[in-house]
């Protein structure tokens, strides 16, 4: 999945989401900025979900191979 954000890994994506949340909660964004930040947050969330899914699959494979 092509990313439109600068996050290089899960931790950076979470940090970026936390920053967006802080800006929203503190009313630091104008209406135009808000729309752009929400689009960015949507992309970041999709990236995090995908990363968690793939990590979960890897862990399951590792655990399954140890049981055999």
Biopython code that builds the backbone (N, CA, C, O; Angstrom):
import numpy as np
from Bio.PDB.StructureBuilder import StructureBuilder

atoms = [
    (1, "UNK", "N", (0.845, -1.180, 0.000)),
    (1, "UNK", "CA", (0.000, 0.000, 0.000)),
    (1, "UNK", "C", (0.884, 1.236, 0.000)),
    (1, "UNK", "O", (1.715, 1.390, 0.896)),
    (2, "UNK", "N", (0.735, 2.106, -0.961)),
    (2, "UNK", "CA", (1.529, 3.318, -0.961)),
    (2, "UNK", "C", (1.091, 4.238, 0.167)),
    (2, "UNK", "O", (-0.101, 4.442, 0.393)),
    (3, "UNK", "N", (2.061, 4.782, 0.862)),
    (3, "UNK", "CA", (1.754, 5.679, 1.978)),
    (3, "UNK", "C", (1.925, 7.116, 1.541)),
    (3, "UNK", "O", (2.864, 7.446, 0.817)),
    (4, "UNK", "N", (1.023, 7.967, 1.977)),
    (4, "UNK", "CA", (1.108, 9.389, 1.678)),
    (4, "UNK", "C", (1.596, 10.142, 2.905)),
    (4, "UNK", "O", (1.429, 11.359, 2.992)),
    (5, "UNK", "N", (2.196, 9.434, 3.854)),
    (5, "UNK", "CA", (2.689, 10.072, 5.057)),
    (5, "UNK", "C", (4.181, 9.817, 5.170)),
    (5, "UNK", "O", (4.748, 9.050, 4.391)),
    (6, "UNK", "N", (4.804, 10.449, 6.123)),
    (6, "UNK", "CA", (6.247, 10.326, 6.282)),
    (6, "UNK", "C", (6.636, 9.258, 7.291)),
    (6, "UNK", "O", (7.824, 9.095, 7.571)),
    (7, "UNK", "N", (5.686, 8.531, 7.841)),
    (7, "UNK", "CA", (5.988, 7.515, 8.837)),
    (7, "UNK", "C", (6.784, 6.389, 8.195)),
    (7, "UNK", "O", (6.393, 5.843, 7.163)),
    (8, "UNK", "N", (7.892, 6.053, 8.812)),
    (8, "UNK", "CA", (8.740, 4.985, 8.309)),
    (8, "UNK", "C", (8.432, 3.666, 8.991)),
    (8, "UNK", "O", (8.813, 2.602, 8.503)),
    (9, "UNK", "N", (7.738, 3.738, 10.128)),
    (9, "UNK", "CA", (7.386, 2.524, 10.849)),
    (9, "UNK", "C", (6.149, 2.775, 11.709)),
    (9, "UNK", "O", (5.616, 3.884, 11.755)),
    (10, "UNK", "N", (5.714, 1.729, 12.382)),
    (10, "UNK", "CA", (4.499, 1.793, 13.191)),
    (10, "UNK", "C", (4.598, 2.870, 14.274)),
    (10, "UNK", "O", (3.661, 3.640, 14.482)),
    (11, "UNK", "N", (5.727, 2.915, 14.951)),
    (11, "UNK", "CA", (5.894, 3.870, 16.047)),
    (11, "UNK", "C", (5.790, 5.315, 15.563)),
    (11, "UNK", "O", (5.190, 6.158, 16.229)),
    (12, "UNK", "N", (6.376, 5.591, 14.408)),
    (12, "UNK", "CA", (6.285, 6.940, 13.844)),
    (12, "UNK", "C", (4.850, 7.266, 13.436)),
    (12, "UNK", "O", (4.396, 8.399, 13.596)),
    (13, "UNK", "N", (4.147, 6.280, 12.912)),
    (13, "UNK", "CA", (2.748, 6.492, 12.521)),
    (13, "UNK", "C", (1.897, 6.808, 13.748)),
    (13, "UNK", "O", (1.056, 7.706, 13.709)),
    (14, "UNK", "N", (2.115, 6.072, 14.833)),
    (14, "UNK", "CA", (1.364, 6.323, 16.068)),
    (14, "UNK", "C", (1.686, 7.720, 16.607)),
    (14, "UNK", "O", (0.788, 8.440, 17.044)),
    (15, "UNK", "N", (2.959, 8.100, 16.576)),
    (15, "UNK", "CA", (3.349, 9.432, 17.041)),
    (15, "UNK", "C", (2.681, 10.520, 16.200)),
    (15, "UNK", "O", (2.234, 11.532, 16.738)),
    (16, "UNK", "N", (2.613, 10.317, 14.895)),
    (16, "UNK", "CA", (1.960, 11.283, 14.015)),
    (16, "UNK", "C", (0.469, 11.368, 14.323)),
    (16, "UNK", "O", (-0.104, 12.458, 14.334)),
    (17, "UNK", "N", (-0.154, 10.233, 14.572)),
    (17, "UNK", "CA", (-1.577, 10.239, 14.948)),
    (17, "UNK", "C", (-1.798, 10.965, 16.266)),
    (17, "UNK", "O", (-2.764, 11.716, 16.408)),
    (18, "UNK", "N", (-0.916, 10.749, 17.226)),
    (18, "UNK", "CA", (-1.038, 11.437, 18.512)),
    (18, "UNK", "C", (-0.897, 12.947, 18.351)),
    (18, "UNK", "O", (-1.586, 13.716, 19.022)),
    (19, "UNK", "N", (-0.011, 13.363, 17.466)),
    (19, "UNK", "CA", (0.171, 14.795, 17.212)),
    (19, "UNK", "C", (-1.081, 15.386, 16.567)),
    (19, "UNK", "O", (-1.516, 16.476, 16.940)),
    (20, "UNK", "N", (-1.655, 14.682, 15.615)),
    (20, "UNK", "CA", (-2.896, 15.147, 14.985)),
    (20, "UNK", "C", (-4.001, 15.256, 16.027)),
    (20, "UNK", "O", (-4.735, 16.243, 16.047)),
    (21, "UNK", "N", (-4.125, 14.265, 16.880)),
    (21, "UNK", "CA", (-5.145, 14.276, 17.931)),
    (21, "UNK", "C", (-4.956, 15.476, 18.851)),
    (21, "UNK", "O", (-5.923, 16.149, 19.207)),
    (22, "UNK", "N", (-3.716, 15.741, 19.232)),
    (22, "UNK", "CA", (-3.418, 16.885, 20.097)),
    (22, "UNK", "C", (-3.842, 18.185, 19.422)),
    (22, "UNK", "O", (-4.436, 19.056, 20.057)),
    (23, "UNK", "N", (-3.535, 18.311, 18.137)),
    (23, "UNK", "CA", (-3.900, 19.525, 17.404)),
    (23, "UNK", "C", (-5.413, 19.693, 17.324)),
    (23, "UNK", "O", (-5.926, 20.804, 17.457)),
    (24, "UNK", "N", (-6.120, 18.597, 17.107)),
    (24, "UNK", "CA", (-7.585, 18.657, 17.034)),
    (24, "UNK", "C", (-8.162, 19.028, 18.396)),
    (24, "UNK", "O", (-9.021, 19.904, 18.494)),
    (25, "UNK", "N", (-7.689, 18.362, 19.442)),
    (25, "UNK", "CA", (-8.204, 18.625, 20.788)),
    (25, "UNK", "C", (-7.946, 20.055, 21.248)),
    (25, "UNK", "O", (-8.746, 20.622, 21.992)),
    (26, "UNK", "N", (-6.836, 20.638, 20.810)),
    (26, "UNK", "CA", (-6.479, 21.997, 21.219)),
    (26, "UNK", "C", (-6.969, 23.064, 20.243)),
    (26, "UNK", "O", (-6.592, 24.231, 20.346)),
    (27, "UNK", "N", (-7.817, 22.649, 19.289)),
    (27, "UNK", "CA", (-8.365, 23.583, 18.295)),
    (27, "UNK", "C", (-7.267, 24.378, 17.598)),
    (27, "UNK", "O", (-7.407, 25.583, 17.390)),
    (28, "UNK", "N", (-6.179, 23.709, 17.236)),
    (28, "UNK", "CA", (-5.052, 24.358, 16.590)),
    (28, "UNK", "C", (-5.168, 24.388, 15.067)),
    (28, "UNK", "O", (-4.311, 24.965, 14.397)),
    (29, "UNK", "N", (-6.201, 23.784, 14.518)),
    (29, "UNK", "CA", (-6.319, 23.652, 13.073)),
    (29, "UNK", "C", (-7.493, 24.449, 12.539)),
    (29, "UNK", "O", (-8.575, 24.464, 13.125)),
    (30, "UNK", "N", (-7.255, 25.118, 11.404)),
    (30, "UNK", "CA", (-8.353, 25.757, 10.694)),
    (30, "UNK", "C", (-9.150, 24.691, 9.956)),
    (30, "UNK", "O", (-8.737, 23.532, 9.910)),
    (31, "UNK", "N", (-10.250, 25.055, 9.396)),
    (31, "UNK", "CA", (-11.137, 24.094, 8.736)),
    (31, "UNK", "C", (-10.438, 23.393, 7.570)),
    (31, "UNK", "O", (-10.621, 22.191, 7.376)),
    (32, "UNK", "N", (-9.643, 24.125, 6.798)),
    (32, "UNK", "CA", (-8.926, 23.510, 5.679)),
    (32, "UNK", "C", (-7.845, 22.563, 6.183)),
    (32, "UNK", "O", (-7.663, 21.475, 5.638)),
    (33, "UNK", "N", (-7.136, 22.972, 7.210)),
    (33, "UNK", "CA", (-6.105, 22.112, 7.799)),
    (33, "UNK", "C", (-6.737, 20.874, 8.413)),
    (33, "UNK", "O", (-6.180, 19.779, 8.328)),
    (34, "UNK", "N", (-7.890, 21.044, 9.026)),
    (34, "UNK", "CA", (-8.572, 19.923, 9.674)),
    (34, "UNK", "C", (-8.890, 18.828, 8.665)),
    (34, "UNK", "O", (-8.661, 17.647, 8.931)),
    (35, "UNK", "N", (-9.410, 19.214, 7.523)),
    (35, "UNK", "CA", (-9.740, 18.231, 6.490)),
    (35, "UNK", "C", (-8.486, 17.481, 6.041)),
    (35, "UNK", "O", (-8.517, 16.260, 5.885)),
    (36, "UNK", "N", (-7.390, 18.200, 5.832)),
    (36, "UNK", "CA", (-6.140, 17.565, 5.404)),
    (36, "UNK", "C", (-5.585, 16.640, 6.485)),
    (36, "UNK", "O", (-5.116, 15.542, 6.186)),
    (37, "UNK", "N", (-5.637, 17.081, 7.731)),
    (37, "UNK", "CA", (-5.128, 16.261, 8.841)),
    (37, "UNK", "C", (-5.975, 15.005, 9.023)),
    (37, "UNK", "O", (-5.449, 13.945, 9.361)),
    (38, "UNK", "N", (-7.279, 15.117, 8.802)),
    (38, "UNK", "CA", (-8.129, 13.936, 8.920)),
    (38, "UNK", "C", (-7.846, 12.933, 7.811)),
    (38, "UNK", "O", (-7.893, 11.724, 8.036)),
    (39, "UNK", "N", (-7.551, 13.434, 6.614)),
    (39, "UNK", "CA", (-7.150, 12.537, 5.516)),
    (39, "UNK", "C", (-5.836, 11.839, 5.868)),
    (39, "UNK", "O", (-5.684, 10.638, 5.646)),
    (40, "UNK", "N", (-4.901, 12.595, 6.411)),
    (40, "UNK", "CA", (-3.611, 12.027, 6.824)),
    (40, "UNK", "C", (-3.823, 10.978, 7.922)),
    (40, "UNK", "O", (-3.217, 9.907, 7.890)),
    (41, "UNK", "N", (-4.678, 11.291, 8.881)),
    (41, "UNK", "CA", (-4.957, 10.351, 9.969)),
    (41, "UNK", "C", (-5.565, 9.062, 9.422)),
    (41, "UNK", "O", (-5.218, 7.972, 9.876)),
    (42, "UNK", "N", (-6.453, 9.175, 8.468)),
    (42, "UNK", "CA", (-7.067, 7.994, 7.858)),
    (42, "UNK", "C", (-6.014, 7.103, 7.218)),
    (42, "UNK", "O", (-6.056, 5.881, 7.363)),
    (43, "UNK", "N", (-5.067, 7.714, 6.508)),
    (43, "UNK", "CA", (-3.976, 6.964, 5.881)),
    (43, "UNK", "C", (-3.100, 6.297, 6.939)),
    (43, "UNK", "O", (-2.723, 5.133, 6.801)),
    (44, "UNK", "N", (-2.780, 7.043, 7.991)),
    (44, "UNK", "CA", (-1.963, 6.497, 9.071)),
    (44, "UNK", "C", (-2.645, 5.329, 9.770)),
    (44, "UNK", "O", (-2.004, 4.326, 10.084)),
    (45, "UNK", "N", (-3.935, 5.459, 10.012)),
    (45, "UNK", "CA", (-4.686, 4.387, 10.667)),
    (45, "UNK", "C", (-4.692, 3.132, 9.798)),
    (45, "UNK", "O", (-4.512, 2.023, 10.302)),
    (46, "UNK", "N", (-4.897, 3.307, 8.504)),
    (46, "UNK", "CA", (-4.877, 2.159, 7.590)),
    (46, "UNK", "C", (-3.511, 1.485, 7.609)),
    (46, "UNK", "O", (-3.425, 0.257, 7.620)),
    (47, "UNK", "N", (-2.448, 2.275, 7.614)),
    (47, "UNK", "CA", (-1.094, 1.726, 7.673)),
    (47, "UNK", "C", (-0.898, 0.940, 8.971)),
    (47, "UNK", "O", (-0.371, -0.173, 8.946)),
    (48, "UNK", "N", (-1.316, 1.506, 10.093)),
    (48, "UNK", "CA", (-1.154, 0.828, 11.387)),
    (48, "UNK", "C", (-1.948, -0.475, 11.433)),
    (48, "UNK", "O", (-1.446, -1.492, 11.911)),
    (49, "UNK", "N", (-3.172, -0.449, 10.943)),
    (49, "UNK", "CA", (-3.985, -1.670, 10.917)),
    (49, "UNK", "C", (-3.315, -2.761, 10.087)),
    (49, "UNK", "O", (-3.262, -3.921, 10.494)),
    (50, "UNK", "N", (-2.808, -2.375, 8.925)),
    (50, "UNK", "CA", (-2.138, -3.337, 8.049)),
    (50, "UNK", "C", (-0.893, -3.907, 8.732)),
    (50, "UNK", "O", (-0.648, -5.112, 8.684)),
    (51, "UNK", "N", (-0.117, -3.040, 9.361)),
    (51, "UNK", "CA", (1.099, -3.475, 10.048)),
    (51, "UNK", "C", (0.761, -4.433, 11.185)),
    (51, "UNK", "O", (1.433, -5.451, 11.354)),
    (52, "UNK", "N", (-0.264, -4.124, 11.962)),
    (52, "UNK", "CA", (-0.676, -4.999, 13.067)),
    (52, "UNK", "C", (-1.164, -6.345, 12.544)),
    (52, "UNK", "O", (-0.857, -7.386, 13.124)),
    (53, "UNK", "N", (-1.919, -6.327, 11.458)),
    (53, "UNK", "CA", (-2.420, -7.567, 10.873)),
    (53, "UNK", "C", (-1.266, -8.465, 10.435)),
    (53, "UNK", "O", (-1.245, -9.658, 10.741)),
    (54, "UNK", "N", (-0.306, -7.880, 9.715)),
    (54, "UNK", "CA", (0.826, -8.673, 9.223)),
    (54, "UNK", "C", (1.708, -9.177, 10.366)),
    (54, "UNK", "O", (2.218, -10.296, 10.314)),
    (55, "UNK", "N", (1.881, -8.363, 11.380)),
    (55, "UNK", "CA", (2.669, -8.788, 12.534)),
    (55, "UNK", "C", (1.970, -9.933, 13.252)),
    (55, "UNK", "O", (2.618, -10.896, 13.662)),
    (56, "UNK", "N", (0.662, -9.839, 13.407)),
    (56, "UNK", "CA", (-0.116, -10.908, 14.032)),
    (56, "UNK", "C", (0.022, -12.209, 13.251)),
    (56, "UNK", "O", (0.188, -13.280, 13.835)),
    (57, "UNK", "N", (-0.050, -12.107, 11.924)),
    (57, "UNK", "CA", (0.112, -13.295, 11.081)),
    (57, "UNK", "C", (1.498, -13.911, 11.253)),
    (57, "UNK", "O", (1.621, -15.133, 11.346)),
    (58, "UNK", "N", (2.532, -13.090, 11.298)),
    (58, "UNK", "CA", (3.891, -13.592, 11.487)),
    (58, "UNK", "C", (4.026, -14.313, 12.828)),
    (58, "UNK", "O", (4.619, -15.389, 12.909)),
    (59, "UNK", "N", (3.476, -13.714, 13.863)),
    (59, "UNK", "CA", (3.551, -14.325, 15.195)),
    (59, "UNK", "C", (2.824, -15.663, 15.208)),
    (59, "UNK", "O", (3.329, -16.636, 15.767)),
    (60, "UNK", "N", (1.645, -15.721, 14.598)),
    (60, "UNK", "CA", (0.898, -16.977, 14.538)),
    (60, "UNK", "C", (1.689, -18.075, 13.809)),
    (60, "UNK", "O", (1.696, -19.229, 14.237)),
    (61, "UNK", "N", (2.348, -17.706, 12.714)),
    (61, "UNK", "CA", (3.151, -18.678, 11.971)),
    (61, "UNK", "C", (4.320, -19.189, 12.814)),
    (61, "UNK", "O", (4.622, -20.382, 12.823)),
    (62, "UNK", "N", (4.965, -18.271, 13.517)),
    (62, "UNK", "CA", (6.087, -18.661, 14.370)),
    (62, "UNK", "C", (5.616, -19.605, 15.469)),
    (62, "UNK", "O", (6.250, -20.630, 15.722)),
    (63, "UNK", "N", (4.523, -19.270, 16.113)),
    (63, "UNK", "CA", (4.007, -20.107, 17.193)),
    (63, "UNK", "C", (3.521, -21.451, 16.668)),
    (63, "UNK", "O", (3.717, -22.477, 17.319)),
    (64, "UNK", "N", (2.892, -21.457, 15.500)),
    (64, "UNK", "CA", (2.437, -22.710, 14.911)),
    (64, "UNK", "C", (3.615, -23.618, 14.557)),
    (64, "UNK", "O", (3.540, -24.833, 14.741)),
    (65, "UNK", "N", (4.690, -23.039, 14.057)),
    (65, "UNK", "CA", (5.846, -23.846, 13.673)),
    (65, "UNK", "C", (6.561, -24.419, 14.899)),
    (65, "UNK", "O", (7.173, -25.483, 14.810)),
    (66, "UNK", "N", (6.495, -23.740, 16.023)),
    (66, "UNK", "CA", (7.108, -24.238, 17.259)),
    (66, "UNK", "C", (6.325, -25.413, 17.846)),
    (66, "UNK", "O", (6.905, -26.275, 18.507)),
    (67, "UNK", "N", (5.019, -25.453, 17.610)),
    (67, "UNK", "CA", (4.198, -26.511, 18.158)),
    (67, "UNK", "C", (4.390, -27.833, 17.427)),
    (67, "UNK", "O", (4.057, -28.886, 17.969)),
    (68, "UNK", "N", (4.911, -27.800, 16.230)),
    (68, "UNK", "CA", (5.058, -29.017, 15.420)),
    (68, "UNK", "C", (6.324, -29.730, 15.723)),
    (68, "UNK", "O", (6.602, -30.773, 15.130)),
]
sb = StructureBuilder()
sb.init_structure("model")
sb.init_model(0)
sb.init_chain("A")
sb.init_seg("    ")
for serial, (resi, resn, name, xyz) in enumerate(atoms, 1):
    if name == "N":
        sb.init_residue(resn, " ", resi, " ")
    sb.init_atom(name, np.array(xyz, "f"), 0.0, 1.0, " ", f" {name:<3s}", serial, name[0])
structure = sb.get_structure()
